[in-house]
Amino acid sequence: METYYHPQDLPKFEEIGEEAPEMAKKFFDYYSAVFAEGELTEREKALIALAVAHTIQCPYCIDAYTQACLEKGSNLGEMTEAVHVAVAIRGGASLIHGIQMRNIARKVSM
C-alpha cells in the first residue's frame, strides 16, 4: 500500500539542508547538543523523544526513536510505558480543554 511516509526517506533527513546549509548546521548542532548526555542520560532522552514522537504522530520520529531507544538499552516495556505517559498527558490536555467548552456553554446559555 502506498503511503505518504516512506521509511527509506528517514536516512535522507540531512538532505533538508542542501539549499540552506547555514540554517541546517545550526539546527543539527542544536539537535546534537540536546541529545548529548547531560542531566539526563541519552537513553532517558530517547525515551522522552519516543513519547513526544507518538504525541505529534510523526512516523519518522517513531521509527528513529524506537531504534534509538533499543540501541541505548531500553526494552519494549519501558518504551511502551513511555508511550502510555504521552497518551495520558495528551488525553488530559484534551479533557482540560473541556472546561473551556463548559465555560462557553454556560456563557451562551445565560
HUWOQUI-V217594 format. One record per residue. N is the residue number from 1. PHI is phi in whole degrees, 0 to 359 (999 if undefined). NEAR is the number of other ideal C-beta (glycine too) atoms within 12 Angstrom. Layout:
n = [N | N]
phi = [PHI | PHI]
near = [NEAR | NEAR]
//
This chain:
n = [1 | 2 | 3 | 4 | 5 | 6 | 7 | 8 | 9 | 10 | 11 | 12 | 13 | 14 | 15 | 16 | 17 | 18 | 19 | 20 | 21 | 22 | 23 | 24 | 25 | 26 | 27 | 28 | 29 | 30 | 31 | 32 | 33 | 34 | 35 | 36 | 37 | 38 | 39 | 40 | 41 | 42 | 43 | 44 | 45 | 46 | 47 | 48 | 49 | 50 | 51 | 52 | 53 | 54 | 55 | 56 | 57 | 58 | 59 | 60 | 61 | 62 | 63 | 64 | 65 | 66 | 67 | 68 | 69 | 70 | 71 | 72 | 73 | 74 | 75 | 76 | 77 | 78 | 79 | 80 | 81 | 82 | 83 | 84 | 85 | 86 | 87 | 88 | 89 | 90 | 91 | 92 | 93 | 94 | 95 | 96 | 97 | 98 | 99 | 100 | 101 | 102 | 103 | 104 | 105 | 106 | 107 | 108 | 109 | 110]
phi = [999 | 283 | 230 | 290 | 264 | 237 | 307 | 291 | 280 | 305 | 293 | 271 | 310 | 294 | 296 | 299 | 269 | 299 | 268 | 218 | 298 | 293 | 293 | 297 | 300 | 300 | 298 | 292 | 295 | 298 | 304 | 296 | 295 | 299 | 270 | 286 | 305 | 209 | 297 | 257 | 285 | 300 | 296 | 296 | 296 | 295 | 295 | 298 | 298 | 297 | 296 | 297 | 303 | 289 | 294 | 272 | 56 | 262 | 301 | 296 | 293 | 300 | 299 | 298 | 276 | 296 | 298 | 298 | 300 | 297 | 296 | 266 | 99 | 284 | 248 | 299 | 297 | 297 | 295 | 296 | 296 | 299 | 296 | 295 | 298 | 299 | 298 | 296 | 293 | 296 | 296 | 297 | 296 | 292 | 295 | 297 | 291 | 297 | 296 | 300 | 300 | 295 | 298 | 295 | 300 | 297 | 296 | 291 | 283 | 289]
near = [5 | 5 | 10 | 10 | 16 | 14 | 16 | 11 | 17 | 22 | 13 | 13 | 19 | 16 | 14 | 18 | 18 | 13 | 9 | 13 | 14 | 12 | 14 | 18 | 16 | 14 | 18 | 20 | 15 | 13 | 20 | 16 | 13 | 19 | 24 | 15 | 15 | 12 | 9 | 16 | 17 | 23 | 24 | 22 | 27 | 32 | 35 | 30 | 35 | 36 | 33 | 25 | 27 | 30 | 26 | 16 | 16 | 21 | 19 | 25 | 27 | 27 | 24 | 25 | 35 | 31 | 21 | 27 | 35 | 19 | 14 | 25 | 15 | 29 | 15 | 14 | 12 | 23 | 31 | 19 | 19 | 33 | 29 | 19 | 21 | 28 | 19 | 17 | 19 | 20 | 15 | 15 | 15 | 15 | 14 | 14 | 14 | 14 | 14 | 14 | 14 | 14 | 14 | 13 | 12 | 11 | 10 | 9 | 8 | 7]
//
